[in-house]
Amino acid sequence: MWQPLSRWLLFAVTLLLFQEASFFVLPLISHNNDVTVRRPTFSLSSTNNNKENEQSNRKLQEKQQHDAVIDAMFGEGDDSSPTTMMTIHLMGQGKLPVSSNRTDIPKEQGVFFLAATEKATQTVSSLILPMNSRRELKLVSFAAAKRLLSKSVLLSLNMLLVNRDGALFDNLPWNTWSIDPQTRNRDAAGNAIDEKYHLGKRDAYYRFMGKDWQGRSLAIGNLALRLKYVLESDKEENKDGVAVDAGVEESRTSLAIRVLQLKIRESQMQLAGIESEIAIATNNQGDNLARLKSDLSKVQQTIETLEGDMTALSEKSEKTSSMPAMILKRIAGWSTNDGKNAAPYRGAMGYSPMLDTKEDLDGSNLSYTSPYDLLKEILEDQLNARVIGCVLENTSLLKGNSVLGGAVVLQRITLTKTKKIMGEEVEFEDVDEDYGNIDVKGGELKIVECDADEALGISLSQNVPLKVDSAIFERMSLLAEPLSSEKSVSQNIFDTIPTWQPNDSELSLQIEGERQLPMTSSPISISGNFDDTPPDSKSLFPVDSPIKSLDEYDTLSDEDKAKTLLEMSNFSGRLPRPRAVRQSESNPLDQLLLPLIDETVRRQYLIRDAERQGDTELVKELKSLKSSRQKALEQAETARDQGDADLASQCYSESEFQKSLRADSTQDEGAYSSFLDKDDWYERNRQAAAKRGKKPSFG
């Protein structure tokens, strides 16, 4: 869940102002050519420092800023007792028994051991991080090994990362942060289209599946460039005195002719399509006839140029020896409509394939070490963002339970520009450059929730510190040690991470929310909110109404609300994290619980909330939509307050009768088909007939 981070940034900047540094802030503002530098640049106080010192100082200051931001975002303390985040490192892996009576939970669970020190050969205080499956160990092991992988191996691993519900891939801001320089995510009036029609997440998924792989594309433009690079390489060899075989040169020229023929065929198909559209537009007197005729003229001109190039390539004269490379370059340009349809990032749907550079070809075989390595490239290219922090945090709202989850902090990369001021070039950051996105500026931060092993994998792959609140580490850490001091020489990827074990041999893992025996208590819990757990209720409309009045609802704490949601059979979602509840202006637990409780209590809550906000129109609308049951219930409460017990009892009976008619009393009237409810007249007649026909008991 993402939160506004302005106050966090203010806290971080304020903290940095009091730190000793070798920088001073120099705000540069220039209004020449409508260019304004709005963000300060940093200048070294000593002019004798070289560029290496400047870069190291910038990195140090950037690290301090990131640490301050992470502390402000995830610290569990308040202003009176602030807490700090500490860096932890992966020590090893192991297995622990699981204390549970459930048959769908394995008896043993894999775990990671994390400690504050980078390396340890003896007993240290360690944080135990449970795994949900062996695939998590596989992903983290590849991230830790840092072995270059082939495309086929990487594609099989990518499936383990993207096919996880509600995890990192699902939570990344694909629809709002995917750059859109041609504003294709807006309508003709410049308004943003619905996010469900954005293709950012689909682009990223196909990229993980291998689409538009650098150096491997079979698009005409890339085939032409690939052949062009080979010809240029031969030309360089000729300069060095290395002769190229005549047969090889002729075969490459023939290949260039074949690529040209494919481009001609493609253009002819495009010409036929435009001619068909012109015929339809002429028959229907369409308004786009002039544009279609212009497109037709351009395609015809392109075909004429291609046929001329074909004739030139077919000639075998010395004057045309450099012709293939020039024609291939022209074909590559045509494949993107001379850059007008160039893709903003690899895998972008609706654009021409990304044209490969020579460096892309050279690095196309072994490019990545893990799916997290590929994710880093996708984040930088598609979202124009980078990961500045990885965090482990407690995700359980139940007191006494500690369930660790992961989170990564994304920062939008700010565009750096240069401007001449008084004859000198000055670099500055353009925070207003949004790359076609709406309300997304340079330097903006996002918290992306993920699984704990994903935060660990990104930390290992991208060399970003993995942090945890020091209070959580002190509360949850246990003594653990390596099983063997000798380094493993096995090439098995699962042996990359050494094996560790806790000092307490009777230690076991708990399931969140389950009652535990005193002898098996542990500070570490596994999330009890499993998606594959079968529901207890088998009815068509599983209904739980534990909350009977607004007063009862007001007495619930956040923990009570979380317990109520977990106990309700018609709740199948995920609970928000304590950080999200703590920092949100409107309690997200209310947003989950209100739709599931009795509709009379929910409407009373909404009416009161609207009255507090002063929204008289909404109050009037909510009161006009009261159900018959709620009206009877309010009449009963009024009669009770006035001391009329008979009328109160009668109204309460009517309220219960109205409730018995509903198939689901938690939903508003009209929210589902009325044919699922009982008929009022029929039920009243049935009950009256049952009373008349009831005979006295004999015995």
N, C-alpha and C positions, 0 to 999 in steps of 0.2 A: 504494500500500500504506500503510495507516495504522499508526502506531506510538503507544505510550503517550507522552504529552507532559508528564507531571508534572515530570520533572527539567528539562525545558526551561523550564517556567513558573517553577520555583524559581530557575533561573539568571537568568531575565529580571527577576524581582522583586528578587533580590539585587543585580543590576546597577543597578536603578532606585533602590534605597535609598541608593546612594552618589552619585547625581546631584543637582546643585543644582536645587531647585524651590521654588515659592512655596506649597507645600502642606505640611500636616502631617496625619498619619493620626489619625483620631479614631474608634476602634471604638465603635459604639453598640450596646448590647444591651438589649433590652426583652423582658420575659417576660409583659407584659400581653396578654391575649387570645391567648395561645399564639403570639405573633409574636416571632421572634428574628432580629436582623440579624446575619448571619454574615460578611458581607463589609464591609470598611472603606469609609466614604465620605470624601471629601476636602473639607476646609474651607479657605478662603483665610486666610492668616496676617494679612492686613490687611483690616479690615472696611470700608475706604473703597473697595475695588475694586468696580466695577459688574459686572453680569451678563455683559457682553460680554467683559471681561477674564477672568472666571471660565470662560466657555466656551472662550475661546482657550487658556487654560492647561490646561484639561482635554484639549483636542484635542492640544496639544503633548505632554502627558504620555502620552496614549494612543498617539501616534505613536512616542514613545520606547520604550514597552512593546512595540509591535508589531515595531519594528526589532530590539530585543533578542531577542524570541522567534524571529524569522526567522534571526538570526545563530546562535542556539543550534541550530536545527533543521537548517540546510543548510550550515553552515560545514564545510569539509573538513579543517580543522586539528585538532590535538589540544590537550590542556591546556598542553603546553609551548610550542606555536607556534600559537595560535588565529588564525583568519582571519576577515575581516569581509566582509559583503555590501555591494556597491555598487549604486547605482541607475543604470540605463541607459535610454536613450530611443530611440524610432524615428526614424531619420534619413532612410532612403529605401529604395528597392527596386531590384533589378537582376537580371541573369542571369549565370551562370557555366557554363563547360563542365564536363561530368562525365567523369572518367577511369575508364572501365570497358569491359570486353570483352563484357559481357552485352547481348544484343539487346533485352531487355525494359525497359531503362533508357533514358530519353531522353538525347540528346546534350547538351542544355542544361537547366539547372535554375534556377528563380526563387529569389531570396534576398532577405532583409531585411538592412539595415545598421543596427546599433544602436551608440550611442556614449554616453559618460558625460556629454556636454553636451546641453542641451535643443535648441539650434539651432547649426548650423555651416554656413558658406559656403565653407570651405576644407578641406584635408586634415586628417583626425583619425583617431585609432586607433579602429577599429570592429570590432564582433563580427558575424560573418556568420552568419545564421540561414537555412538552406535551407528551401524549401517543397517539399511533396510534390506539390502540384497547384495549379492556378489558382484553385480554390475557396477556398483559404486566403488568397490575395491579396484575393479579393472580400470575405470576411468582415472581414479586418483593415482594408480600405479603407473599408468602411461604418462600422466602429467609429471610425476616425480622422476621417472626414468629419463625423460627428455631425449628419447631416441627418434631419429627422423623416420617417418612412416611413409610407405607407398600409398598411392591413392586408394587401392582396393582395401587395404587394412584400415585406413582412416574412415572410409565410408561405412564400414561395418561398425566402427565405434561411434560414429555420429548418431546412429539410430538410438544408442543408449542414452544420449544426451537430450535429443529433441523429443523423444516419445515418452515424456514424463508429465503427467497431468499436474497443473498448478505449480510447476517448478520454474526454474530460471528461464527457459525458452519461452514459456507461456507468459511470464510476467514482464519481459523486456518491452520497452515502449516502441514496438515496431511500427504501429500505425500513426504515432504522433511525432516520432523523431526521425523516421526514414526521410532522407533529404529528397526534396522535390523541386529542383531548380526550374523546371518547366511548368510548375504549378498544375500538374495533371490531377491533383486531388482537390481541385476546386471547380465549381461550375462556371458557366459563361459570365456570370455577374461577379465572380471572384469570391463567392461564398464557399466555405469548406463543405465538402460532401460528407455523408455519414461515414464514420470510421470503419464500419463493417465492409465498406466497398474499397478501402485502401488495400494495397497489395503488398505492403511491407513485410508482414509476417510470412506470407506465401513465398515472397522472393527469398527470404532468409532460409526457409525450409528447403526450397529447391537448391539453394546454394550448398546446404549441408548434404543434399543428396547427389551433388557432383555437377550441377548445372554450371555452365560457363567457367569451367576449370581453366586456369591460366595455362597457356601453352598446349591445350588439348582440344580447343574448339574446332569444329568442322565447318563453321560458317565460311562463306565465300571470302569475306574480307580477311579473316585470319589465315585461310589457306593461301591467299595471295601474299600476305605479309610474311608468312613462313617461308615461302619460296623466294621472296625478295631478300630476306636475311641470308638465305643460302647463297644467292647470287652475289650479294655484297661480300660475303665471306670468301667466295672464290676470287673476287676482284682483289681483295687484300692479299690473298695468296699469290696472285699473279704479280703483284708489286714486289713481293719477296722473292720472285724468281721461280716459284713453284708452278709448273704448267698443269693446266686442267685438261683431262682427257677429252678429246673431241666428242666421243660418244656420250660421255656424261653431260657435256654442255648441250648437246643436241637433245638429249632426253629431258633436260630441265627446261629447254625452250618449248619442247612439246607439251610438257606439263603446264607451262604458262599459257600456252594456247588453249589447253583443255579448261583451265580456270576461266579464261576469257569466254569460252563457249558457254560455260555454265552461267556466267553473268549475262551474256546475251539472251540465253533462254529465259532467265529470270525476268529480264526487262521486257521481253516479248509477252510473257504471261501478265506482267503488270499492265502492258499496253492493251491487251485484250480485255482485262478487267475494267480499265478506264473507258474503253469504247462501249462496253456493255452498260456502264453507268450513264454514259452520254445518251445512249439510245433510250434508256428508261426516263432520263430527265427531259429529253426532247418530247417524248410521248406524253409525259405528265406536266410539261411546262414548269419544270423545277427551277428554283432560284439559283442553284449552284452550277448552272450550265457553263457560265463563264469560267469558273474556277476549274471545272473538269477539262475544258478545252485548253486551258493554260497548262495543266498537268500533262495532258496528252502531248502537247508540243514539246515539253521538257523531256518526256520519255522517248519520243521519236528522235530528238537531238542526241540523247544518250546512246541510243541504238546505233545511230549513224557514226558516232565517235568510236564505239566499240568495234564496229565492222571495219572502220579504217585502221584501228590498231591491229585487228586480226590480219588484214592484208600486209601491214608492215612487219608483223612477226613472221609471216610465211616467207618473206624474202630473206635470202641468205647473203646479205652484203655486209661489209665491215661497218657501214654507216648505221646499221640497225643493231650492232652488238650490244649497245646499252639500252636498247628499246624495252626488253622484258621487264627490267627493274622499274622503269618509269611507268609502264602500263600497269604493273602489279600495284604500285603505290596508288595509282589513280583508281583502280578497282576497289582497293581498301577504303578510299575516301568515299566512293559512291555507295558502299555498303552501309554507311551511316548517314547518307544524304548530305555529304560534306560537313558532318558534325552536327547537323540540325536534329538528328535522331540518335545522337550518341548517348549511351547509357550513363546515368550518373554514378552507378556502382554496378559491380558484377551481379548478374542474375536478375536485373531489373526487367520486369515483364512490360511488354509494349514498346520496348526500345530495341535497337539493333544490338547484337552481341558486342561486348567490350573487345576492342582491338588489342591484341597482345603486343607487348614490347619485346625486344630481344632478351631483356632480363627475365621476362615471364617465361620465355621458352627455356632459358638456361636453368631456371629453378622449378620447373614443372614436375620433376620426378619425385623428389623428396623435399617437400615444402614445409610440412607441419609435423609436430611431435605428438599432438593430441587434439581432440575436438575443441578443447579450450583454446588452443593455439589458433585454430581456424576462426573460432568465435571472436578472438581479439581483432583479427583482420576485418571481419564482417562489421563489428562495432565501429571500427574506425572509418571504413569505407561507406557503409550504409547509414549508420546513425550519427556519424561524425562525432563520436564519443569515445571516451577512454575510462577504464576502471581505475579509480583512485583509492579504493578501500574495500577490504573484505572483512566481514564481521560475523562472529557467532554470538547469538543472543538467545535468551530464554523465551520460548514461545508459549509456555503454559500459563494460563490464568488461575490455575488451582494452586492454593497455598501448599507448600511442602513438595510440590512436583517441580522438577527441572528437566525440561525437554529442549534441547538445543536445536536451533534452526539457523540458517545462513542468510546473509544479506550482502549485496554488493552495492557500492555507491558509484554511479555513473556521473561523469562531468562532460558537458558539451564542450567540444574543442573550439576555442575562439580563433577566428581568422586573423592572421597577422598580415598587416599591410605596411608599406613603406611610403614615406612622404618627405619631400625635400622642404626643409625649413632653413632659411638663411644659407642656402647652398650646401647643406649637409643632409644626408639621408637619415631619417629617423624611423625606426620600427614602432608600430603601435598595434594594439588589438582592437578589432572592430566588433564590439559586442552586439551590435545591431544586425549583423549578418545572420539571417535565419535559414538560408538555403531553401526557401520556399515553405518552411513549416510555419505554423501559426502559434504565436506566443511562445516560441522556443528560441532563446537568445544564447549567445556565447557565454560559457562559464556556468550555465544552469546545472543544478544537481538533481539527481533522482535516486531514491532508495528502491532497489529492486529486490524483493524477497525471493529466496530460493532455498533449496535443501542445504543442509550443513556440509555435505560432501562436495557440493558444487562450489561453495565459497572456498573450501580447502583446495579444490582442483584449480580454480582460477588463480588463487594465491600462489600456488606452485608454478603454474604455467606462465603467468605474467609478472612474476617477481614483485607482487604486491603484498605488503605485510598483512598477515591474518591477525585480527585483534579480537579481544573479548574483554568485557568489563571485569576489572580486577576483583570486584565484589563477587561476581559469578565464579571466577576462578578459585577464590578462597573458599567459597561455599561448596563447590562441587569437585575440587581436585582431590585425588587420592595418590598414595604412594604406588609407584610401578617401576619395573626394571626390565632390561632386555633379557630375553631368554638365553641368548648366547652373545659373548663378546666378540666372536669371530665374524668377519664380514662374509656374507654369502657370495659364492662365485657362480651360482646358478644363473642361467640365461632366461629362466621362466619369469615372465613379467610379474607374476604374483609374488615372487621372491624379492622384488625390488625394494619393498619396504620391510625392514627387519621385524622380527616377531618379538612382542613384549607381553608381559603378564603383570597383573596387580599383585601386590604383596599379600593382600587378604585373599586367601584361596576360597573363602566362602562367599565372596562378593557375587551378586547377581543383579540383573537388570529388572526394573519394574515396568509394568504397563500403566500408562497414565489413567488415573481414575479408578484402578482396581484396588481392593483392600488387600494389604500385604501383611504377612506374618512378621512379628518383631525380629526374628532371626534372619530374615532375608531382606531387611531394609537397605536401601541404597540411595545415594543422592542423585543417581542418574536414572532417568525414565525414558521410555520409548513412547512416542505419540500413540494414544489409544484411538485416534480418529481415523480408522482405516476405511478406505473407499470400498473395499471388497467385503466388508462385514455385512452379513445378511440382516435385514431389518427384522425386529421382533414381531411387528404387526403384519398380518397378511391381508388386512381389510382393503377394500377399494380406496377408502379415504382414511388413512391412519391419522387419528385426531388425538392430540394430547392438550388438555386445557388445565394446566396446573395453577394458573393465575386466574382468580375469580373476580378480583376488583382492582381498581386503580390504586387504592391505598396499599394493597398487597404488593403491587408492582413497584411502588415507590420505595418500599422497604428493602428491595433486592440490591445487594452490592454487585460489583462487577464479577466477583467469583460466583455469586448465586446465579447470575444471569448465564454465565458460562456453563455451570452445572445443569441448569434448566435446559439449555440448548442441547447438551450432550445426552440428556435423558429423554428428549422428545423423539419419538419414532419418525416424525415427519421433518426432521432436520438432517440433511446429508451434506452440508457444506463444511467449510473450514473456519475455525474460530480465528478472529484477529489476534495479533500478537499484543502483549502488554504494552510495548512501545507505541503501537498504533492507537491503542485505547488511551494511553497516557497523554499523547500529543494531539489527539483529534479534538476539534471544537465540539463536534456532535459525536456522541458515543456510538461507535460502529456496532457494539453489541445490541443496542436498541434497534438499529436498522435490520439486524438479523432476527431478533426476537419478536418485534411487534407484528410482522406479517403472520406469525405462527400462533399467536395467542387469540383468545376470544375476541370476536369482532366488536363487542360492546366495550370492552376494556380498551381496545386499540382506538376506537373512535373518541372515547373520553380523553385519552392521552393526546390525540391529535388536536382536539378542540382546545384543550388547555395550552398546548404548545403554540397554537395559532393566536390565542388570546394574549400570551406573553409577548409574542412578536408584534402585536398590534395589527395583525392582518384580519380586518373585519370581514372582508369579502370571503376569505377562506373559512372563517368561523361560520358565517351564514350558510355557505355551501355545505359544510360538514353537518351542521344541524339539520338541514333540509333532507339529508340522505340517511337519517337515522332509521334503523330497521324497526319493525313492529315489536320485536323482542326487546330492543333497547328502550323503546318508549314505555313498555309495560314495566320494565325493570326500574326505570326512573320514577314512574308513578308509585311503585311499591316502596321505594326509598323515601319519597316525599310523604307518603301515608304513614310510614313507620316513624319519621321524624315528628309528625303531627299527632302521634299517639293513636291512630286508627288502625288497630291490629287486624281487624276483619278485612278492611280494604287492602292492607298491605299483603295479607295472606292470599287474597284473591288475585292481586296483580303478580305476585311471585309465581303462583300457579300458572297464570297466563304466560309469563316469561318462560317457564320451563316447558310449557306446551309448544310455544313457538320454537324453542331450541330443538325439541324432538322432531319437528318437521324438517329440519335442515339436514342435508347429507353431510355438510361440513360447517360447523358453527364458527370456525375460525375465519372463514372467508366472507367478504361483504356480499350483500344481496346483489344478484346479477353477475357475480364474478364467474359463475359456471352455469350450465344449463339448468333451468328451473324444473325440467322433467326428472332430475335426480332427486328432487325434494318430494315429500308427501303433500298431497292436496289437503288444504285447510278444512274444507267442507266435508271431505270424505273421512278424515281422521276424527273430526268432532262427532259425526254421525256414528262412526264405528265405536268410539268410546261410550257414547250415550246408549247405544244398543247393548254394549257389553254390560253396562250398569243395570239396564232393565232386565236383562236375561240372567243376571247372577242370582243363584238360589242359595238359601241358607245351608250351612254345613250341618250334617247329621253325624252323630257319633256318641 
